[in-house]
């Protein structure tokens, strides 16, 4: 019986981030990769403290109850892909079934949901596709057109100096 935040808010947040990146350079291409919060255990026990999602990840994806996830936003399209952990039958017996991708896609309002195991190949494939597009654009560019830049992988890292 509490106020539910509509998932459309997270779509707006993602659009804001993409827009802010494109305002810096309108020919920016690449992927923004974020790591969600990790589920921990207390020392050598099976006790799990209450999970809290990483703040930036929550701001963009709203996946507050899903631990050990990754999220990718493509630039300039703004398509969101969520990567969730999956596990085999031996873990399902204790922890329950792996998340259903289509259900998560609908619940969180993202374009794609994939297994964390597919993250590396997805990033490599998308960066290669964007690199190929960049090469084609450079070949078409004759003279006087605005400068284009190769695609980049943007990661959230650095020191938190404001607290």
Backbone as CSV, one residue per row, in Angstrom:
resi,resn,N_x,N_y,N_z,CA_x,CA_y,CA_z,C_x,C_y,C_z
1,UNK,0.812,-1.197,0.000,0.000,0.000,0.000,0.854,1.259,0.000
2,UNK,1.949,1.225,-0.720,2.783,2.411,-0.832,2.729,2.920,-2.257
3,UNK,3.194,4.135,-2.424,3.217,4.744,-3.745,4.170,3.982,-4.655
4,UNK,3.706,3.605,-5.831,4.527,2.900,-6.810,5.051,3.898,-7.838
5,UNK,6.340,3.856,-8.071,6.948,4.728,-9.071,6.710,4.102,-10.442
6,UNK,6.109,4.839,-11.367,5.855,4.265,-12.691,7.164,4.009,-13.443
7,UNK,7.229,2.900,-14.165,8.428,2.548,-14.906,8.737,3.564,-16.003
8,UNK,7.745,4.322,-16.415,7.979,5.358,-17.425,8.983,6.397,-16.918
9,UNK,9.068,6.586,-15.608,10.033,7.528,-15.043,11.458,7.114,-15.394
10,UNK,11.747,5.822,-15.341,13.094,5.342,-15.649,13.401,5.488,-17.133
11,UNK,12.384,5.353,-17.966,12.571,5.597,-19.399,12.935,7.062,-19.643
12,UNK,12.272,7.956,-18.915,12.575,9.389,-19.011,13.999,9.644,-18.530
13,UNK,14.392,9.014,-17.437,15.750,9.188,-16.919,16.791,8.724,-17.931
14,UNK,16.534,7.582,-18.572,17.466,7.097,-19.590,17.561,8.083,-20.752
15,UNK,16.416,8.613,-21.165,16.408,9.591,-22.267,17.191,10.841,-21.873
16,UNK,17.087,11.264,-20.620,17.843,12.437,-20.148,19.347,12.199,-20.223
17,UNK,19.776,11.024,-19.807,21.202,10.711,-19.830,21.707,10.682,-21.270
18,UNK,20.966,10.042,-22.151,21.362,9.990,-23.564,21.421,11.403,-24.131
19,UNK,20.417,12.208,-23.830,20.388,13.590,-24.324,21.573,14.386,-23.804
20,UNK,21.912,14.220,-22.527,23.048,14.935,-21.947,24.357,14.530,-22.630
21,UNK,24.498,13.256,-22.936,25.700,12.784,-23.628,25.761,13.372,-25.038
22,UNK,24.631,13.427,-25.712,24.605,13.933,-27.081,24.768,15.448,-27.132
23,UNK,24.387,16.149,-26.059,24.599,17.594,-26.011,26.082,17.925,-25.951
24,UNK,26.860,17.068,-25.313,28.312,17.269,-25.255,28.919,17.123,-26.648
25,UNK,28.402,16.173,-27.406,28.885,15.932,-28.763,27.790,15.156,-29.496
26,UNK,27.152,15.798,-30.456,25.999,15.162,-31.113,26.376,13.995,-32.010
27,UNK,27.666,13.766,-32.234,28.048,12.600,-33.025,28.589,11.478,-32.130
28,UNK,28.303,11.552,-30.835,28.746,10.516,-29.900,28.057,9.200,-30.220
29,UNK,28.870,8.159,-30.316,28.347,6.814,-30.516,29.057,5.889,-29.551
30,UNK,28.329,4.902,-29.093,28.950,3.936,-28.201,27.938,3.321,-27.259
31,UNK,28.448,2.798,-26.166,27.622,2.147,-25.165,27.960,2.704,-23.794
32,UNK,26.942,2.895,-22.983,27.121,3.231,-21.569,26.868,1.943,-20.809
33,UNK,27.849,1.500,-20.045,27.755,0.245,-19.295,27.744,0.542,-17.800
34,UNK,26.713,0.068,-17.128,26.592,0.246,-15.678,26.475,-1.106,-14.989
35,UNK,27.100,-1.203,-13.831,27.012,-2.415,-13.013,26.050,-2.159,-11.862
36,UNK,25.100,-3.058,-11.682,24.156,-2.940,-10.580,24.761,-3.407,-9.268
37,UNK,23.971,-3.321,-8.210,24.422,-3.746,-6.895,24.636,-5.246,-6.806
38,UNK,25.541,-5.632,-5.943,25.865,-7.046,-5.741,25.221,-7.544,-4.444
39,UNK,24.660,-8.741,-4.513,24.128,-9.380,-3.306,25.304,-9.951,-2.518
40,UNK,25.337,-9.674,-1.241,26.428,-10.153,-0.395,25.896,-11.099,0.664
41,UNK,26.814,-11.789,1.298,26.458,-12.611,2.454,27.296,-12.132,3.637
42,UNK,26.835,-12.448,4.836,27.564,-12.028,6.023,28.624,-13.058,6.349
43,UNK,29.868,-12.646,6.164,31.035,-13.486,6.450,30.882,-14.859,5.795
44,UNK,31.023,-15.931,6.553,30.968,-17.278,5.971,29.631,-17.962,6.230
45,UNK,28.565,-17.173,6.280,27.254,-17.752,6.552,26.383,-17.649,5.311
46,UNK,25.183,-18.197,5.398,24.249,-18.056,4.283,23.280,-16.901,4.514
47,UNK,23.550,-16.049,5.503,22.702,-14.885,5.761,22.967,-13.798,4.730
48,UNK,21.909,-13.330,4.092,22.026,-12.257,3.115,21.430,-10.982,3.688
49,UNK,22.253,-9.922,3.844,21.687,-8.635,4.285,20.671,-8.131,3.269
50,UNK,19.829,-7.205,3.674,18.828,-6.639,2.774,19.551,-6.013,1.584
51,UNK,19.141,-6.373,0.374,19.776,-5.879,-0.851,19.336,-4.454,-1.148
52,UNK,20.303,-3.633,-1.497,20.037,-2.263,-1.950,20.715,-2.084,-3.306
53,UNK,19.942,-1.633,-4.277,20.465,-1.447,-5.627,21.421,-0.259,-5.667
54,UNK,22.432,-0.343,-6.526,23.361,0.762,-6.744,22.549,1.944,-7.281
55,UNK,22.810,3.144,-6.761,21.948,4.302,-7.010,21.841,4.703,-8.478
56,UNK,22.958,4.797,-9.178,22.903,5.201,-10.582,22.176,4.156,-11.413
57,UNK,22.416,2.901,-11.102,21.744,1.813,-11.819,20.236,1.895,-11.583
58,UNK,19.845,2.127,-10.341,18.419,2.253,-10.021,17.799,3.443,-10.740
59,UNK,18.519,4.551,-10.816,18.027,5.753,-11.481,17.683,5.472,-12.943
60,UNK,18.488,4.641,-13.605,18.285,4.394,-15.029,17.407,3.187,-15.344
61,UNK,17.420,2.185,-14.462,16.713,0.942,-14.794,15.584,0.592,-13.825
62,UNK,15.620,1.129,-12.619,14.552,0.856,-11.662,14.489,-0.581,-11.180
63,UNK,15.523,-1.337,-11.422,15.528,-2.761,-11.064,15.961,-2.923,-9.609
64,UNK,15.172,-2.395,-8.701,15.593,-2.327,-7.298,15.687,-3.685,-6.621
65,UNK,14.975,-4.682,-7.099,14.968,-5.983,-6.418,15.861,-7.015,-7.101
66,UNK,16.551,-6.631,-8.173,17.367,-7.584,-8.930,18.851,-7.297,-8.712
67,UNK,19.532,-8.219,-8.067,20.962,-8.035,-7.786,21.816,-8.626,-8.902
68,UNK,23.080,-8.225,-8.890,24.097,-8.785,-9.784,23.782,-8.585,-11.269
69,UNK,23.151,-7.481,-11.599,22.774,-7.170,-12.981,23.733,-6.152,-13.594
70,UNK,23.660,-6.021,-14.899,24.355,-4.980,-15.645,23.345,-4.345,-16.583
71,UNK,23.567,-3.085,-16.899,22.708,-2.400,-17.847,23.532,-1.687,-18.900
72,UNK,23.020,-1.651,-20.118,23.698,-0.988,-21.225,22.717,-0.054,-21.917
73,UNK,23.165,1.173,-22.164,22.419,2.121,-22.990,23.235,2.363,-24.248
74,UNK,22.586,2.281,-25.404,23.301,2.539,-26.653,23.167,4.011,-27.025
75,UNK,24.238,4.537,-27.586,24.247,5.923,-28.048,24.432,5.915,-29.559
76,UNK,23.678,6.660,-30.297,22.719,7.668,-29.873,21.289,7.170,-29.730
77,UNK,21.036,5.880,-29.991,19.655,5.373,-30.024,18.968,5.408,-28.663
78,UNK,19.717,5.176,-27.590,19.129,5.151,-26.258,18.455,3.843,-25.910
79,UNK,18.710,2.789,-26.675,18.097,1.490,-26.374,18.716,0.912,-25.105
80,UNK,17.857,0.397,-24.228,18.302,-0.149,-22.947,18.294,-1.671,-22.987
81,UNK,19.398,-2.251,-22.540,19.520,-3.703,-22.436,19.910,-4.027,-21.004
82,UNK,19.158,-4.919,-20.388,19.427,-5.349,-19.019,19.973,-6.768,-19.060
83,UNK,21.045,-6.997,-18.324,21.661,-8.319,-18.222,21.454,-8.840,-16.812
84,UNK,20.776,-9.973,-16.717,20.448,-10.553,-15.407,21.109,-11.917,-15.254
85,UNK,21.438,-12.269,-14.013,22.043,-13.590,-13.806,21.026,-14.707,-14.006
86,UNK,21.511,-15.813,-14.530,20.683,-17.015,-14.653,21.446,-18.155,-13.996
87,UNK,20.730,-19.185,-13.593,21.385,-20.297,-12.917,20.737,-21.607,-13.318
88,UNK,21.443,-22.671,-13.023,20.986,-23.996,-13.407,20.015,-24.594,-12.412
89,UNK,19.594,-25.800,-12.705,18.603,-26.530,-11.918,19.042,-26.717,-10.463
90,UNK,20.342,-26.963,-10.249,20.802,-27.196,-8.877,20.622,-25.960,-7.992
91,UNK,20.743,-24.762,-8.551,20.522,-23.534,-7.778,19.028,-23.226,-7.699
92,UNK,18.282,-23.510,-8.762,16.837,-23.262,-8.770,16.139,-24.000,-7.630
93,UNK,16.640,-25.150,-7.276,16.047,-25.931,-6.188,16.024,-25.139,-4.890
94,UNK,17.056,-24.333,-4.682,17.166,-23.563,-3.436,16.651,-22.133,-3.604
95,UNK,17.015,-21.501,-4.709,16.748,-20.072,-4.893,15.524,-19.767,-5.753
96,UNK,14.943,-20.762,-6.360,13.831,-20.519,-7.268,14.326,-20.359,-8.687
97,UNK,13.407,-20.235,-9.631,13.785,-20.192,-11.043,14.514,-18.907,-11.423
98,UNK,15.285,-18.977,-12.487,15.928,-17.784,-13.053,14.834,-16.829,-13.533
99,UNK,15.144,-15.537,-13.569,14.149,-14.576,-14.059,13.752,-14.866,-15.506
100,UNK,12.488,-14.654,-15.816,12.000,-14.818,-17.185,12.262,-13.517,-17.943
101,UNK,12.996,-13.615,-19.042,13.425,-12.433,-19.772,12.255,-11.587,-20.276
102,UNK,11.258,-12.220,-20.869,10.129,-11.461,-21.416,9.346,-10.746,-20.311
103,UNK,9.212,-11.399,-19.183,8.510,-10.797,-18.048,9.280,-9.570,-17.545
104,UNK,10.597,-9.699,-17.418,11.411,-8.569,-16.982,11.381,-7.429,-17.993
105,UNK,11.432,-7.767,-19.246,11.392,-6.756,-20.308,10.128,-5.907,-20.190
106,UNK,9.015,-6.575,-19.974,7.734,-5.875,-19.833,7.681,-5.102,-18.512
107,UNK,8.127,-5.738,-17.439,8.081,-5.120,-16.103,8.934,-3.858,-16.020
108,UNK,10.136,-3.897,-16.611,11.080,-2.792,-16.464,11.101,-1.835,-17.650
109,UNK,10.386,-2.161,-18.714,10.289,-1.253,-19.854,11.600,-1.052,-20.602
110,UNK,12.379,-2.114,-20.742,13.624,-2.040,-21.503,13.445,-2.754,-22.842
111,UNK,14.343,-2.457,-23.776,14.217,-3.048,-25.108,14.619,-4.521,-25.134
112,UNK,15.640,-4.874,-24.340,16.132,-6.255,-24.330,16.509,-6.666,-22.919
113,UNK,16.339,-7.960,-22.637,16.850,-8.576,-21.409,17.628,-9.806,-21.843
114,UNK,18.843,-9.914,-21.321,19.712,-11.028,-21.696,20.402,-11.561,-20.444
115,UNK,21.056,-12.691,-20.584,21.804,-13.289,-19.484,23.124,-12.544,-19.283
116,UNK,23.563,-12.435,-18.034,24.855,-11.816,-17.733,25.971,-12.516,-18.503
117,UNK,25.820,-13.806,-18.728,26.810,-14.552,-19.488,26.978,-14.074,-20.922
118,UNK,25.995,-13.331,-21.438,26.050,-12.811,-22.807,26.582,-11.382,-22.887
119,UNK,26.916,-10.788,-21.750,27.324,-9.386,-21.713,28.552,-9.117,-22.577
120,UNK,29.589,-9.895,-22.393,30.836,-9.657,-23.134,30.610,-9.736,-24.642
121,UNK,29.947,-10.784,-25.097,29.731,-10.930,-26.543,28.812,-9.832,-27.077
122,UNK,27.824,-9.399,-26.291,26.933,-8.315,-26.706,27.722,-7.023,-26.902
123,UNK,28.547,-6.679,-25.911,29.326,-5.440,-25.998,30.284,-5.511,-27.184
124,UNK,30.972,-6.623,-27.349,31.888,-6.776,-28.481,31.159,-6.644,-29.810
125,UNK,30.008,-7.292,-29.930,29.236,-7.257,-31.179,28.734,-5.838,-31.484
126,UNK,28.184,-5.170,-30.468,27.649,-3.823,-30.684,28.755,-2.815,-30.996
127,UNK,29.874,-2.920,-30.295,30.985,-2.012,-30.569,31.537,-2.254,-31.973
128,UNK,31.604,-3.503,-32.390,32.068,-3.836,-33.744,31.102,-3.269,-34.788
129,UNK,29.799,-3.424,-34.531,28.799,-2.883,-35.457,28.946,-1.367,-35.575
130,UNK,29.117,-0.700,-34.445,29.267,0.759,-34.467,30.579,1.181,-35.120
131,UNK,31.625,0.397,-34.884,32.925,0.678,-35.518,32.799,0.535,-37.033
132,UNK,32.103,-0.493,-37.489,31.892,-0.679,-38.930,31.100,0.491,-39.512
133,UNK,30.070,0.951,-38.798,29.291,2.113,-39.240,30.170,3.353,-39.310
134,UNK,31.063,3.503,-38.341,31.976,4.648,-38.296,32.899,4.640,-39.518
135,UNK,33.435,3.478,-39.865,34.328,3.358,-41.027,33.578,3.738,-42.298
136,UNK,32.343,3.265,-42.434,31.524,3.599,-43.604,31.275,5.104,-43.662
137,UNK,30.955,5.711,-42.502,30.718,7.160,-42.464,31.972,7.923,-42.871
138,UNK,33.130,7.485,-42.385,34.386,8.141,-42.729,34.673,8.030,-44.219
139,UNK,34.361,6.893,-44.817,34.591,6.704,-46.250,33.670,7.591,-47.077
140,UNK,32.435,7.790,-46.604,31.471,8.631,-47.326,31.818,10.111,-47.194
141,UNK,32.449,10.462,-46.088,32.739,11.866,-45.799,33.779,12.385,-46.791
142,UNK,33.415,13.395,-47.515,34.322,13.956,-48.520,35.045,15.176,-47.960
143,UNK,34.303,16.242,-47.779,34.950,17.458,-47.286,33.931,18.339,-46.606
144,UNK,34.423,19.054,-45.635,33.609,20.059,-44.979,32.512,19.559,-44.057
145,UNK,32.275,18.278,-44.012,31.235,17.783,-43.118,31.753,17.774,-41.690
146,UNK,30.828,17.716,-40.742,31.255,17.726,-39.344,32.040,16.461,-39.007
147,UNK,32.927,16.636,-38.042,33.806,15.536,-37.651,33.015,14.434,-36.956
148,UNK,33.349,13.202,-37.262,32.738,12.068,-36.571,33.792,11.411,-35.693
149,UNK,33.343,10.711,-34.682,34.242,10.081,-33.733,33.950,8.596,-33.647
150,UNK,34.983,7.788,-33.415,34.748,6.352,-33.270,33.917,6.067,-32.022
151,UNK,33.223,4.953,-31.993,32.402,4.627,-30.821,33.261,4.382,-29.584
152,UNK,32.671,4.681,-28.426,33.368,4.503,-27.157,32.512,3.678,-26.212
153,UNK,33.173,3.027,-25.289,32.501,2.333,-24.199,32.627,3.223,-22.973
154,UNK,31.500,3.759,-22.505,31.487,4.656,-21.356,31.211,3.861,-20.092
155,UNK,32.091,4.005,-19.115,31.958,3.299,-17.840,31.809,4.303,-16.725
156,UNK,31.043,3.947,-15.712,30.896,4.799,-14.544,31.983,4.398,-13.559
157,UNK,33.006,5.251,-13.480,34.042,4.986,-12.496,34.708,6.295,-12.132
158,UNK,35.291,6.313,-10.973,35.941,7.518,-10.487,35.709,7.660,-8.998
159,UNK,36.231,8.727,-8.449,36.090,8.969,-7.017,34.821,9.741,-6.727
160,UNK,34.146,9.364,-5.665,32.988,10.120,-5.190,33.517,11.229,-4.313
161,UNK,33.648,12.430,-4.869,34.270,13.530,-4.137,33.268,14.512,-3.549
162,UNK,31.971,14.260,-3.738,30.979,15.229,-3.255,30.330,14.815,-1.936
163,UNK,30.846,13.794,-1.274,30.245,13.421,0.014,31.299,13.140,1.061
